[in-house]
Amino acid sequence: MFLEILLIVLGVIFIIIGLLGCVLPVIPGPPISWVGILMLHLTERVQFSVEFLIIWLVIAVLITIVDNIIPVLGTKRAGGSKWGIRGSAIGLIIGLFFGPIGIFIGPFLGALVGEILYFETKAGKVKSAGLTQNEKHKRAFLSALGSFVGLLFGIVLKLIVSGILTFKFIQALIQSF
């Protein structure tokens, strides 16, 4: 009985951390949400099928991999650099201190600052030779926008997966009583 309660509590903790991980860049949300499902499965109250567990593990891992690629593709598609991607991640972390608005504005501003700083590096100066300051800022803005859209798309995908796993967790837990 104690072990079962412990597994359920751990499952709830993993589900919550998984949801938080959808917006926090250092926590892999969907895989952690999946661990929450696994904790519930290890109880005697709830049994998910092996197929369900395997399919959702694969989905969680793939979404996590894709989430790391999407901002890069968004930035590259918009002509950006790694500086914009890193700036976007730093902006997200800083934005967390400013509530929900900061979570959305932070990555964009971070990517914009990252791209502007990139143009001040040796490689950035070579890439932007012959461009006016206005053209550099326009490219930085477009790159930041690409990174931001990619980041938001990744967050939405992670929230969908972790949201479904959270729903399945709550549904199975309620049905077990």
N, C-alpha and C positions, 0 to 999 in steps of 0.2 A: 504494500500500500504506500509506504513512504517513498519507495523508488519510483512508483508510478506518478505520484504527485511531483516529485523532483523532475522527472522527465517532462511532464506537462509544463511546469514552470520554466525549465530550460528552453523548451520549445517556444513558449511565449516570448522569452527574452531574445531568442534567435530571430523570431519573426519581426520583433520590433527593431532590432539592430539591422536586420535585412532591409526593412523599409527605410530606415535612416540612411543606410548605405546607398540607396538609390540617388540621394542628393549629395552625400559626402564623398568626395573623390577618392579617399583612401580605403574605403570599406566596400568590398564586393557584395552589394546588396542581394542579388538573386541567389548566389550560392549559399549565403548565410540564411536566407529565408528557407532554402531547401533543407538545410540542416535542422531548422525548426520543424519542418514536416517530418524529417527522419526521427527526431526526438519523440514526436507524437506517435509515429509508427512503432517505435520500440516499446510502447506501453501495451498492456493487454486489452485496453479499451478500443483502440483504433488500429485497423490494419489496412494500409494502402496496398494495392497490387504492386508486384515487382515491376511490371511494365510502367505503371504510373511513376514510380520512383526513378526509374532509369530515364524515361522520357523527359521528366522535369529536371533531372540532373543535367542531361545533355543540353536542354534549352537554357538552363541557368548559366552553364559554362559558356555556351556559344554567345549568349547575350552579353556576358562580361567581356569576352574577347572582342565582339563587334563594338561594344561601347568604347573600347580603347582605340578602335580604328576610325570610327565615325568622325570625331573632331578633327583628326588628322586629314581625312578625306575632304571634310568641309573647308578646312583651312587651305589645303593644297588646291582644291578646286577654285578657291577664291584668290589664289596666287600668294598665299601666306607662307610663313616660315615656322620652324620649331619654336621660335621666340613667342609667336602668337599663341601657340598651343600651351606652352608653359605659362604664359601670362594669363591665359584663360583659367587654367587650373588654380593658379595663385589667387586670381580674382574671385573664384568661387569660394575658396577657403576664407578669404577676407570678407566676402559678401555674407557668409554665414552669420557673422556678428551683427549684421544689419537686418536680420529677419528675412521674410519671403522676398521682399523687393531686392535686397542685397544678393540673394541667391541668383536672381536673373540679371541684375545689372552688373554685378561683380565680374562674372566671366567675360562679358563684353568689354568692359573697361580694362580688365586685365589683358585681354588679347590685343586691344588697341594700343595700350602702353607697351606691351611686348613687341609689337610690330614697329612702333615708332622707335623704340630702342634698337631694334634690329637694324634699321636704316642708319644708325650711328656706328655700327660695327664695321670692321674692314670688309667682311663679306657683303654686308648690306649696302655699303657704299659702292662696291663694284657692281652689284646687281642693279642699283638704282642710278648709276651714272647717267647723266643727261636729263634726269627728271627734275622738275621744279619741286619746291617744297610742298606746294599744293597737290601735285600729282602723287608725291610720296604719302601725304596724309590720306588722299583718296584711296590709294592701294592698301594702306594700313587699315582704314575703315572697312573696306570690303573684305579683307582678310579676317579682321576681327568679327565681322558679321558672319562669315563662313564658319569660323571656329565656334561662335556662339550658337548658331543654328545646329551644328553638329553635336555640340554638348547638350543642348536641349532635347534633341532627338534621342540621344543615348539615355538621358534621364527618363524620358517618357517610356522608352522600351523597357528599362529596368523597373520602372514603377508598374507597368502592366504585368510583367512576370511576377514580381514580388507581390503585387496586389492579388493576382490569381492564387498564388500559393497561400497568402494570408486568408483569402476567402475559403479555400479548401481546408485549411487548418481549423478555422472557426467552425465551419460547417461540420467537419468530422467530429470535432470536440463536442459540439452541441448535440449531435445525433448519438454520441456515445453515452449520454446521460439519460 
